[in-house]
């Protein structure tokens, strides 16, 4: 592809307010400078002169999501795409892999929606190879780009929509980190516990101490009612002093009951949940059916959570009828809280 053809795509991005950077294949120009490159051009567009110079020097380019642009990265069949309609779309060098582009007015954080579908939005994964890179080709032109279908995808997104200003951190696969970053923390105790837990989780994921502190300060500053300077300093001092504190799934759920653990993409973490953690998740998911929660609590308390289930004994201990108990056990199995047979584990954990 000649320089003029490359500039057609790059100028189209500039005209729509989108940002981009040059790359060498799948790697950025210099991985040591990744943060600087992405950080700078996530905040501003390249100039026309920069685009011309890059078109002459480089063949590969990456679009940066966040500046009014969102992308759905699709790797295979995905049920979440049903009924979304057409928008700008380009294929990549991987067979069966393509990306859908949308204009994005609301700041929605990057997140993995399913095994075959990932959203590139604000923060997290925010760059993706795109035309005019070799083997990237528009299937539906950029001129047909549509607004992000928030209403149709809302059921599949994490329960937060707040923007996160930092472009990257280690631990993208820990949904608990993303939930804390995206939540508007209100009450004093919630802010303190959530920020402390966030710091511990970031350190566990091998983020540097200084970078963890920067994230906590910026997250606090983004709150409607931020902690005072001396209060955030107390949390940071505690994290420095207890550098190797560990926050497991159960500790996080106890500290932050609103945490949605069922969205976690790491099954081996879910299976380590204690009975208390499992019950807390059930109380979230089955809030509309308190009788099912009672049955589940009774089953866990008496170590009766392995099939075959003794309906009569569970009903006697829960002080319910056998029919009611049988119905609730079936519901708990359908929702993944109890295994169907002795060879399977509960799906939720």
C-alpha angles and dihedrals in degrees: 000000000000127000094260093054091049091050091055090064095040093049090049088057091048092049091056095046095251123143130220143171134206119253139186102237112300092339125079118243094270120359091209088061096041094110092051095048097046093037093054099045093041085066098043142016122251113258122248090254092052090051091051092049092048092048089057095044107035139045101193126066136179128208117224116221122213103057094093091306129105128178134196110213108209122193106177132328116344125186090203090071095064113120096005095120127215128314137155108309137177133187124227135213091271114086112245092014122116141149130228116211124211137175108246121202096166117068102243116175122236112263143157109251098185140337091281101032131062130173119222105202132124118348127346112054101012107155131067133174111255142165133331083043114107114271091015109110134172111243092177112025124249089244088071094058114141134201116273109274095233097162094053095044098039094097090058099046127091114264095262135078103174118123121248114210099204113084101212148014135162114264105051090153093061103090091190089067091051092047092054092046092051100042122097098229112212119166119066095242092045091053093047096046094042095049092046091048090047091053093050092048092049091051090048088055089056099253111156117260093242092049092048090053091050091052092049093049093048092045090051091048090053093058121102089231106026124191116260119258094258091049095052089045090057090055092048091047090052091051092049092049095046097039096160101044110139124220110196127186093269094049091049092049093048092049095043109029092180091065111121101220095174091075091063111124094205109083095187089063092051095052090059093062114124123230089262092054092047091051092049090053090048090052088056097046098038100040089126091059112048091172090062089052090051091051092048092048091051092048092050095044092053097040092244096133098114124083141280089062119212098225094185095051094045091047091050093050094044091044093233135123119268092243092052091047092048092050093050093047089052089051092049089052093048091051092048099249095115129036118248094220138003093266096061134068124224107279094223094058 
